[in-house]
Amino acid sequence: MLWSLLKVILFVVIVAALAYGAEVLMDTGGGLLLAVGNWEFTLGPLQAVIVAVLLLAVLWLVLRVIGLVVAILRFLNGDETAVSRYFDRNRERKGYQALSDGMMALASGEPRLALSRAQKAEKYLAKPELTTLLVAQAAEAVGDTKRAGDAYKALLGDDRTRFVGIRGLLKQKLVEGDTETALKLAEKAFAMKPRHAETQDTLLKLQAEHADWKGARATLGAKLKAGELPRDVYRRRDAVLALQEARGVLDDSASIEAREAAIEANRLSPDLIPAAAMAARSLVAKSNKREATRVLVKAWRMQPHPDLAAAFAEIEPEETPTQRLKRFKVLTSVKPEDEQTRLLLAELLLSAEDFPAARRALGDLAERHPTQRSLAIMAAIERGEGADDAVVRGWMARAMTAPRGPQWCCDKCHAIHGQWAPICDNCGGFDTLSWREATETTGPSPTGTELMPLIVGQSPAPPSEAADEEAEIIDADPAGTDAETAPKRSH
């Protein structure tokens, strides 16, 4: 409101000043005499001022007309003028409108419309960094891979769009299954933008697929520097890659570096079971059995696993079952209540032909958590203690349809693997295998194996209900065990 008042006051002051100036000019004596040929004009002071203003206006108008004529002549000569700029702005406006429509059509799931709008924008605009990219994306959505590939290749010629072009070609090669070319493109993209998260992941996956473990470790280090990985995750995955570098540790041609790589992998991640087993074998090859024992005991404390027990057995491969049972106490005493420890101890006792102790070590696992392994051990115990063949066959029949227990399962796609691997064969996930029980569905067996106990014999009742019967069997024939038929597991 104050500004409005100031404008009104200013307007009044200007009008008053003009009126005062006009009055002063009218009161001034004299005038202006103009002689043009035989004509004379006498003008008063006010009239002279008005004429001067009119002459200035005419002069300005003449200059503008002259400028217009010059602009027309330059336009006809091909030079840029206001007229040409007008047409250029009109083309630019149409081009950007077509570009906007194409982007909206692509986002709306109308790839053919997006492609036509992109071609129209390409016609009006001289900006390939915008239109060519839209053409490539629209062509990909339509399924025209050739046009999309040509568009991405066109982007390689400009430094501003080279990375986008390489990334587009990389995705095409991945879809086509050409991993060799995809790896080279991923390396170029990584060299241009080493902190680009998607490029890092793609390159790491391709390097792992091509067993380029050294390059994969370098890429993993770049992810750590870029802040894309927590340090504990980095150490775990670096250990996985170091483990793969040392896969040939037990070969006769294995180098000292390979053996050291296995030990380094275990140092980086002591809970990585394959790394602990391989490091122990490497230390045994170096005649360092004490350190191999320490590595395996430490890993067993984190997670008991049959592979660790197998590596522990290889430390003294020529020992007797009794000697092995005694030496394994350093391992079985770490987690005595763990299921894997109880199964291992039961198998060791079976090898030593101490069947009652094997039954006590196994406890109620065969009933509380029946698996193929626990049921097979129970069948071996029954056979060793001289039970009827029907009882033994009953346990084995149950083992045929029982779950397998913990296995290497992918946390991403839940695929089951017989051996640990850094990459899931099913989904391609990196470091996604964990030792756990697979998710299993229940239902009738297509082979009718659930009827096997009825055919070959029933397994005995739970221990609480059949303790007296078992005691009678043992007392009736304490020496009737068949040592040769008792299974012996080598760990």
C-alpha positions as CSV (number, residue, x, y, z in Angstrom):
1,M,0.0,0.0,0.0
2,L,2.9,2.4,0.8
3,W,4.4,1.6,-2.6
4,S,1.1,2.5,-4.4
5,L,1.0,5.8,-2.5
6,L,4.6,6.6,-3.5
7,K,3.7,5.9,-7.2
8,V,0.7,8.3,-7.0
9,I,2.8,11.0,-5.5
10,L,5.6,10.5,-8.1
11,F,3.0,10.7,-10.9
12,V,1.6,14.0,-9.5
13,V,5.1,15.5,-9.1
14,I,6.0,14.6,-12.8
15,V,2.7,16.1,-14.1
16,A,3.2,19.2,-12.0
17,A,6.8,19.6,-13.3
18,L,5.7,19.3,-16.9
19,A,2.9,21.8,-16.5
20,Y,5.3,24.2,-14.8
21,G,7.8,23.8,-17.6
22,A,5.2,24.4,-20.2
23,E,4.1,27.5,-18.4
24,V,7.6,28.8,-18.2
25,L,8.1,28.2,-21.9
26,M,4.9,30.1,-22.8
27,D,5.9,33.1,-20.7
28,T,9.4,33.2,-22.3
29,G,9.7,35.8,-25.0
30,G,11.1,35.2,-28.4
31,G,10.7,32.2,-30.6
32,L,12.3,30.0,-33.3
33,L,12.4,31.0,-36.9
34,L,12.8,28.2,-39.5
35,A,13.4,29.0,-43.2
36,V,13.0,26.2,-45.7
37,G,13.3,27.5,-49.3
38,N,10.7,30.2,-49.7
39,W,8.9,29.1,-46.6
40,E,9.4,30.6,-43.1
41,F,8.1,29.1,-39.9
42,T,8.0,31.0,-36.6
43,L,7.7,28.7,-33.6
44,G,7.2,29.6,-30.0
45,P,9.2,28.0,-27.3
46,L,6.6,25.3,-26.5
47,Q,6.0,24.6,-30.2
48,A,9.7,24.2,-30.8
49,V,10.0,21.6,-28.0
50,I,7.0,19.7,-29.5
51,V,8.5,19.7,-32.9
52,A,11.9,18.5,-31.6
53,V,10.2,15.6,-29.9
54,L,8.3,14.7,-33.1
55,L,11.5,14.9,-35.1
56,L,13.2,12.5,-32.7
57,A,10.3,10.0,-33.0
58,V,10.5,10.2,-36.8
59,L,14.2,9.6,-36.7
60,W,13.7,6.5,-34.5
61,L,11.1,5.1,-36.8
62,V,13.3,5.6,-39.8
63,L,16.2,3.8,-38.1
64,R,13.9,0.9,-37.2
65,V,12.7,0.6,-40.8
66,I,16.3,0.6,-42.1
67,G,17.1,-2.2,-39.6
68,L,14.2,-4.2,-40.8
69,V,15.3,-3.8,-44.4
70,V,18.8,-4.9,-43.5
71,A,17.5,-7.9,-41.6
72,I,15.4,-9.0,-44.6
73,L,18.4,-8.7,-46.9
74,R,20.5,-10.7,-44.5
75,F,17.8,-13.4,-44.1
76,L,17.7,-13.7,-47.9
77,N,21.4,-14.0,-47.9
78,G,21.2,-16.9,-45.4
79,D,22.4,-15.2,-42.2
80,E,20.8,-15.6,-38.8
81,T,18.2,-13.0,-38.1
82,A,15.2,-12.6,-35.9
83,V,13.1,-14.3,-38.5
84,S,15.4,-17.3,-38.6
85,R,15.5,-17.3,-34.8
86,Y,11.8,-17.4,-34.7
87,F,11.6,-20.5,-36.9
88,D,14.4,-22.1,-34.9
89,R,12.5,-21.5,-31.7
90,N,9.4,-23.0,-33.2
91,R,11.3,-26.1,-34.3
92,E,12.9,-26.4,-30.8
93,R,9.5,-26.0,-29.2
94,K,8.1,-28.8,-31.3
95,G,11.1,-31.0,-30.7
96,Y,11.0,-30.6,-26.9
97,Q,7.3,-31.3,-27.0
98,A,7.9,-34.5,-29.0
99,L,10.7,-35.5,-26.6
100,S,8.4,-34.9,-23.6
101,D,5.6,-36.9,-25.2
102,G,8.0,-39.7,-25.9
103,M,9.3,-39.9,-22.4
104,M,5.7,-39.9,-21.0
105,A,4.7,-42.7,-23.5
106,L,7.7,-44.8,-22.5
107,A,6.9,-44.4,-18.8
108,S,3.2,-45.3,-19.6
109,G,4.1,-48.5,-21.3
110,E,3.5,-47.4,-24.9
111,P,6.9,-48.1,-26.5
112,R,5.7,-47.8,-30.2
113,L,4.3,-44.3,-29.5
114,A,7.5,-43.4,-27.6
115,L,9.6,-44.5,-30.6
116,S,7.6,-42.4,-33.0
117,R,7.9,-39.4,-30.8
118,A,11.6,-40.0,-30.3
119,Q,12.1,-40.0,-34.1
120,K,10.1,-36.8,-34.4
121,A,12.2,-35.2,-31.6
122,E,15.3,-36.4,-33.4
123,K,14.1,-34.6,-36.5
124,Y,13.5,-31.3,-34.9
125,L,16.3,-31.2,-32.3
126,A,20.0,-31.3,-32.9
127,K,20.7,-32.9,-29.5
128,P,21.6,-36.5,-29.9
129,E,22.5,-36.9,-26.3
130,L,18.8,-36.6,-25.6
131,T,17.0,-38.0,-28.6
132,T,19.3,-40.9,-29.3
133,L,19.0,-42.2,-25.8
134,L,15.2,-42.1,-26.0
135,V,15.3,-43.8,-29.3
136,A,17.5,-46.6,-27.8
137,Q,15.2,-47.1,-24.8
138,A,12.0,-47.0,-26.9
139,A,13.5,-49.5,-29.4
140,E,14.5,-51.8,-26.6
141,A,11.0,-51.7,-25.2
142,V,9.6,-52.5,-28.6
143,G,12.0,-55.4,-29.1
144,D,14.0,-53.8,-31.9
145,T,17.5,-54.7,-30.5
146,K,19.3,-53.8,-33.7
147,R,18.0,-50.2,-33.7
148,A,18.7,-50.0,-30.0
149,G,22.2,-51.2,-30.5
150,D,22.8,-48.7,-33.3
151,A,21.6,-45.9,-31.0
152,Y,23.8,-47.0,-28.2
153,K,26.8,-47.2,-30.5
154,A,26.0,-43.6,-31.7
155,L,26.3,-42.5,-28.1
156,L,29.8,-43.7,-27.9
157,G,31.1,-40.9,-30.1
158,D,30.4,-38.2,-27.5
159,D,32.4,-38.0,-24.2
160,R,29.2,-36.9,-22.4
161,T,27.2,-40.0,-23.5
162,R,29.9,-42.7,-23.8
163,F,29.2,-44.2,-20.4
164,V,25.5,-44.4,-21.2
165,G,26.2,-46.1,-24.5
166,I,28.5,-48.7,-22.9
167,R,26.0,-49.4,-20.2
168,G,23.3,-49.9,-22.8
169,L,25.4,-52.3,-24.9
170,L,26.4,-54.1,-21.7
171,K,22.8,-54.8,-20.8
172,Q,22.1,-56.1,-24.3
173,K,25.1,-58.5,-24.2
174,L,23.9,-59.8,-20.8
175,V,20.4,-60.5,-22.3
176,E,22.0,-62.2,-25.3
177,G,24.2,-64.4,-23.0
178,D,27.5,-63.0,-24.5
179,T,29.3,-62.8,-21.2
180,E,32.7,-62.5,-22.8
181,T,31.8,-59.2,-24.5
182,A,29.8,-58.1,-21.5
183,L,32.9,-58.5,-19.2
184,K,35.0,-56.3,-21.5
185,L,32.2,-53.7,-21.6
186,A,31.8,-53.8,-17.8
187,E,35.6,-53.3,-17.4
188,K,35.4,-50.2,-19.6
189,A,32.4,-48.9,-17.8
190,F,34.1,-49.5,-14.4
191,A,37.2,-47.6,-15.7
192,M,35.1,-44.6,-16.5
193,K,33.0,-44.6,-13.3
194,P,34.6,-46.8,-10.6
195,R,32.1,-45.6,-8.0
196,H,29.0,-46.6,-10.0
197,A,27.2,-49.2,-7.8
198,E,25.4,-51.0,-10.6
199,T,28.6,-51.3,-12.7
200,Q,30.5,-52.6,-9.7
201,D,27.9,-55.3,-9.1
202,T,27.7,-56.4,-12.7
203,L,31.5,-56.5,-13.1
204,L,31.9,-58.5,-9.8
205,K,29.3,-61.0,-11.0
206,L,30.9,-61.4,-14.4
207,Q,34.4,-61.7,-12.9
208,A,33.2,-64.4,-10.6
209,E,31.6,-66.3,-13.4
210,H,34.8,-66.2,-15.4
211,A,36.9,-67.2,-12.3
212,D,38.8,-63.9,-12.4
213,W,39.1,-64.0,-8.6
214,K,42.0,-61.5,-8.4
215,G,40.0,-58.9,-10.5
216,A,36.9,-59.6,-8.4
217,R,38.8,-58.8,-5.2
218,A,39.9,-55.5,-6.7
219,T,36.3,-54.7,-7.6
220,L,35.2,-55.6,-4.1
221,G,37.8,-53.2,-2.7
222,A,36.4,-50.5,-4.9
223,K,32.9,-51.1,-3.5
224,L,34.4,-50.8,0.0
225,K,36.1,-47.5,-0.9
226,A,32.8,-46.2,-2.4
227,G,31.0,-46.9,0.8
228,E,28.7,-49.5,-0.9
229,L,29.7,-52.3,1.6
230,P,30.1,-52.5,5.3
231,R,33.5,-53.6,6.4
232,D,32.4,-56.8,8.0
233,V,30.6,-57.9,4.8
234,Y,33.6,-56.9,2.7
235,R,35.9,-59.1,4.9
236,R,33.5,-62.0,4.5
237,R,33.2,-61.7,0.7
238,D,36.9,-61.0,0.3
239,A,37.5,-64.3,2.2
240,V,35.2,-66.1,-0.3
241,L,37.2,-64.7,-3.2
242,A,40.5,-65.6,-1.6
243,L,39.2,-69.1,-1.0
244,Q,38.4,-69.5,-4.7
245,E,42.0,-68.3,-5.5
246,A,43.2,-71.2,-3.4
247,R,41.0,-73.9,-4.8
248,G,44.0,-75.9,-6.1
249,V,45.7,-76.0,-2.7
250,L,45.6,-79.8,-2.6
251,D,46.9,-80.4,-6.1
252,D,50.4,-81.6,-6.5
253,S,51.1,-78.6,-8.7
254,A,49.8,-76.1,-6.1
255,S,52.1,-73.3,-5.4
256,I,53.1,-71.9,-2.1
257,E,51.0,-68.8,-2.9
258,A,47.9,-71.0,-3.3
259,R,48.5,-72.6,0.0
260,E,49.0,-69.2,1.7
261,A,45.8,-67.9,0.0
262,A,43.8,-70.7,1.7
263,I,45.3,-69.7,5.1
264,E,44.6,-66.0,4.3
265,A,41.0,-66.8,3.5
266,N,40.5,-68.5,6.8
267,R,42.1,-65.5,8.6
268,L,39.8,-63.1,6.9
269,S,36.7,-65.1,7.8
270,P,37.2,-67.8,10.4
271,D,33.4,-68.8,10.2
272,L,33.7,-69.7,6.5
273,I,33.6,-73.5,6.7
274,P,35.2,-74.3,3.3
275,A,38.0,-71.8,4.1
276,A,38.7,-73.4,7.5
277,A,38.8,-76.9,5.9
278,M,41.1,-75.9,3.1
279,A,43.4,-73.9,5.4
280,A,43.7,-77.0,7.7
281,R,44.6,-79.2,4.7
282,S,47.1,-76.6,3.6
283,L,48.7,-76.6,7.1
284,V,48.7,-80.4,7.2
285,A,50.6,-80.3,3.8
286,K,53.1,-78.1,5.6
287,S,53.3,-80.6,8.4
288,N,51.8,-78.1,10.8
289,K,49.2,-80.4,12.4
290,R,48.9,-78.4,15.6
291,E,47.9,-75.3,13.8
292,A,45.5,-77.2,11.6
293,T,43.8,-78.6,14.7
294,R,43.5,-75.1,16.2
295,V,41.9,-73.8,13.0
296,L,39.3,-76.6,12.8
297,V,38.4,-76.4,16.5
298,K,37.9,-72.6,16.2
299,A,35.7,-73.1,13.2
300,W,33.8,-75.9,14.9
301,R,33.1,-73.6,17.8
302,M,31.4,-71.2,15.5
303,Q,29.4,-73.8,13.5
304,P,29.9,-77.6,13.6
305,H,29.9,-79.1,10.2
306,P,30.7,-82.5,8.6
307,D,33.3,-80.9,6.3
308,L,35.3,-79.8,9.4
309,A,35.1,-83.3,10.8
310,A,36.4,-84.7,7.6
311,A,39.3,-82.3,7.5
312,F,40.0,-83.1,11.2
313,A,40.2,-86.8,10.3
314,E,42.7,-86.2,7.5
315,I,45.2,-84.8,10.1
316,E,45.9,-88.4,11.1
317,P,44.6,-90.7,8.3
318,E,46.3,-93.9,9.5
319,E,44.9,-94.0,13.1
320,T,42.7,-96.7,14.4
321,P,39.0,-96.1,15.3
322,T,39.9,-96.1,19.0
323,Q,42.7,-93.6,18.5
324,R,40.5,-91.5,16.4
325,L,37.8,-91.4,19.0
326,K,40.3,-90.3,21.6
327,R,41.8,-87.6,19.3
328,F,38.3,-86.3,18.3
329,K,37.5,-85.5,22.0
330,V,39.2,-82.1,21.5
331,L,36.5,-81.4,18.8
332,T,33.4,-83.1,20.4
333,S,34.0,-81.4,23.7
334,V,33.6,-77.9,22.2
335,K,29.8,-78.1,21.7
336,P,28.7,-81.4,23.2
337,E,24.9,-80.7,22.9
338,D,25.0,-79.6,19.3
339,E,23.2,-82.0,16.9
340,Q,26.2,-82.3,14.6
341,T,28.5,-83.1,17.5
342,R,26.2,-85.9,18.7
343,L,25.9,-87.3,15.2
344,L,29.7,-87.2,14.8
345,L,30.3,-88.9,18.2
346,A,27.8,-91.6,17.4
347,E,29.5,-92.4,14.1
348,L,32.9,-92.5,15.8
349,L,31.6,-94.9,18.4
350,L,30.0,-97.0,15.6
351,S,33.5,-97.2,14.0
352,A,34.9,-98.3,17.4
353,E,32.0,-100.9,17.6
354,D,30.8,-99.5,20.9
355,F,27.1,-99.7,20.0
356,P,25.5,-99.0,23.4
357,A,27.6,-95.8,23.7
358,A,26.7,-94.8,20.2
359,R,23.0,-95.2,21.2
360,R,23.5,-93.0,24.2
361,A,25.4,-90.4,22.2
362,L,22.7,-90.3,19.6
363,G,20.0,-90.0,22.3
364,D,16.5,-89.1,21.0
365,L,17.6,-87.4,17.8
366,A,16.2,-90.2,15.6
367,E,12.7,-89.5,17.1
368,R,12.9,-85.8,18.0
369,H,14.6,-84.7,14.7
370,P,14.7,-87.6,12.3
371,T,17.0,-87.1,9.3
372,Q,18.5,-89.5,6.8
373,R,21.8,-89.4,8.7
374,S,20.3,-89.9,12.2
375,L,18.0,-92.7,11.1
376,A,20.9,-94.5,9.2
377,I,23.0,-94.3,12.4
378,M,20.1,-95.8,14.3
379,A,19.8,-98.6,11.8
380,A,23.5,-99.3,12.1
381,I,23.2,-99.4,15.9
382,E,20.4,-101.9,15.7
383,R,22.3,-104.0,13.3
384,G,25.4,-103.9,15.5
385,E,23.4,-104.8,18.6
386,G,21.9,-107.8,16.8
387,A,18.3,-106.6,16.2
388,D,16.1,-108.4,13.7
389,D,16.5,-107.6,10.1
390,A,12.9,-106.3,10.0
391,V,13.8,-103.7,12.6
392,V,16.9,-102.6,10.7
393,R,15.0,-102.5,7.4
394,G,12.3,-100.4,9.2
395,W,14.8,-97.8,10.2
396,M,16.3,-97.7,6.7
397,A,12.8,-97.4,5.2
398,R,12.2,-94.3,7.4
399,A,15.6,-92.9,6.3
400,M,14.5,-93.1,2.7
401,T,11.7,-90.7,3.2
402,A,13.2,-88.5,5.9
403,P,14.6,-85.0,5.3
404,R,18.3,-84.8,4.5
405,G,19.0,-82.4,7.4
406,P,21.2,-79.3,7.0
407,Q,22.4,-78.7,3.5
408,W,24.0,-75.8,1.5
409,C,20.9,-73.8,0.6
410,C,20.7,-70.5,-1.3
411,D,19.2,-67.7,0.9
412,K,18.0,-66.0,-2.3
413,C,16.3,-68.7,-4.3
414,H,16.4,-71.6,-1.8
415,A,18.1,-73.9,-4.3
416,I,20.0,-76.9,-2.7
417,H,23.7,-77.5,-3.6
418,G,25.7,-80.6,-2.9
419,Q,28.9,-78.6,-2.2
420,W,29.5,-75.0,-1.2
421,A,30.2,-72.6,-4.0
422,P,30.7,-68.8,-4.1
423,I,27.9,-68.4,-6.7
424,C,24.5,-70.0,-6.7
425,D,24.1,-72.1,-9.9
426,N,20.4,-71.4,-10.0
427,C,20.1,-67.6,-9.4
428,G,23.7,-66.4,-9.7
429,G,23.7,-64.9,-6.3
430,F,27.1,-64.2,-4.8
431,D,27.9,-65.6,-1.3
432,T,24.3,-66.6,-0.7
433,L,24.8,-70.3,0.3
434,S,24.3,-71.1,4.0
435,W,24.4,-74.3,5.9
436,R,20.8,-74.9,7.1
437,E,17.8,-77.1,6.6
438,A,16.0,-76.6,3.3
439,T,12.4,-75.7,3.2
440,E,10.6,-78.9,2.3
441,T,7.0,-79.5,1.5
442,T,5.1,-82.6,2.8
443,G,2.9,-84.7,0.6
444,P,2.5,-88.2,-0.8
445,S,5.7,-89.6,-2.4
446,P,5.3,-90.3,-6.1
447,T,7.2,-93.6,-5.6
448,G,5.1,-94.8,-2.6
449,T,8.2,-94.9,-0.4
450,E,6.1,-93.9,2.6
451,L,4.7,-97.5,2.5
452,M,8.1,-99.1,2.9
453,P,7.9,-99.5,6.7
454,L,4.7,-101.6,6.1
455,I,6.5,-103.8,3.6
456,V,10.0,-104.4,5.0
457,G,9.2,-104.0,8.7
458,Q,8.4,-101.4,11.3
459,S,10.9,-99.4,13.2
460,P,10.7,-99.9,17.0
461,A,8.7,-97.7,19.3
462,P,10.3,-94.7,20.9
463,P,13.0,-95.4,23.5
464,S,10.7,-94.6,26.4
465,E,8.3,-97.3,25.3
466,A,10.7,-100.0,24.2
467,A,13.6,-99.8,26.7
468,D,12.8,-103.2,28.2
469,E,12.6,-104.9,24.8
470,E,15.9,-103.4,23.8
471,A,17.5,-104.6,27.1
472,E,16.2,-108.1,26.4
473,I,17.7,-108.2,22.9
474,I,21.1,-107.1,24.2
475,D,21.1,-109.5,27.1
476,A,20.0,-112.4,24.9
477,D,22.9,-112.1,22.5
478,P,25.6,-109.7,23.8
479,A,28.1,-111.0,21.3
480,G,25.8,-111.4,18.4
481,T,26.9,-108.1,16.7
482,D,28.2,-108.3,13.2
483,A,31.2,-106.0,13.2
484,E,31.7,-106.3,9.5
485,T,28.2,-105.1,8.8
486,A,28.5,-102.0,11.1
487,P,29.0,-99.0,8.9
488,K,32.2,-97.0,9.4
489,R,32.4,-93.4,8.4
490,S,35.6,-91.8,7.7
491,H,35.8,-88.1,8.7
